[in-house]
Amino acid sequence: MSANNKWRAMSHHQHQPLCTRTHQIGALLLVATTFFFTRMLSTSTLSTSVVHVSQPRFQWGQSQLSLKIYVYQENEIDGLKELLRGRDAKITDEACLKGQWGSQVKIHKLLLQSKQRTWKKEEADLFFVPSYVKCARMMGGLNDKEINSTYVKVISQMPYFRLSGGRNHIFVFPSGAGAHLFKSWATYINRSIILTPEGDRTDKRDTSAFNTWKDIIIPGNIDDGMTKTGDTTVQPLPLSKRKYLANYLGRAQGKAGRLKLIELSKQFPEKLECPDLKFSGPDKLGRKEYFEHLRNSKFCLAPRGESSWTLRFYESFFCGMCSSYIIRSNRIAIPECHRL
């Protein structure tokens, strides 16, 4: 073939379209065939059994959840008992149920009684790692260094954690510090599911431990006497019978905003109630007494403390106070009543 003919042949191939009408028709037939076989297989008994095992199935008026959760037992892993009971095993469930961090115990107890609980690790979809480290730390049962080293020791003994990179393991950190209670969280549980009351805690740290793609915001613990159905510890008062315009019931903690409120309450005692409460002694309110004071005001003040989240936001609901009655902490966004 002459050079001229070769050039013509190459020119002919270069100008030929990459996608011809035949290609387009073939692609449409392939899509139609794939759709047809997908619909046909989705109604088969084999596909139905697979869906039942791997995905939740919902119907109008009822739901069927096939999720299986394994809950680690405190004696099956060396160190897990310390995360629950402290170094001397003196921390009790009853003690940790009190206060805003009691959710760490309640979630654990609920999963122990759940229909989704399984005793077989090989069939579990998720694994729950119980720990009461916030309570243990507050009660002197563990210090920060012990919490960190114990978590590392516990995780190193979990073969199913290593198998998934921790993606199917759930941890509860019930305080504003979130997963930062575990100093090495970014190294060991950065892929795990974290339950915490605060979504973005970067005010005192360079990195937030919360990831919106996997982690879940939970409310702080509210006293059971206020959340139960029926006769609660105290009943909400009509607005017309509430004594104060506003109140703040909490500790000052040296925070400027809180100290200013306490000062203002002394100037306007008939309008503002802001006692400097303590953990113990005569300036401590019992649970019933606390809610009796909280319900006696039209506005619930929530000045910023150590972090931006506040338990009073949830407590105010059970005293008949809508979120529009809350003067909010800075750096926190709360929906208004008409959006709830």
Beta strands, then each sheet from edge to edge (+ up, - down):
strand 1: 57-59
strand 2: 62-64
strand 3: 69-71
strand 4: 126-129
strand 5: 169-172
strand 6: 193-196
strand 7: 216-217
strand 8: 244-247
strand 9: 272-273
strand 10: 297-301
strand 11: 326-327
sheet 1: 1+ 2-
sheet 2: 3+ 4+ 5+ 6+ 7+
sheet 3: 9+ 8+ 10+ 11+
end
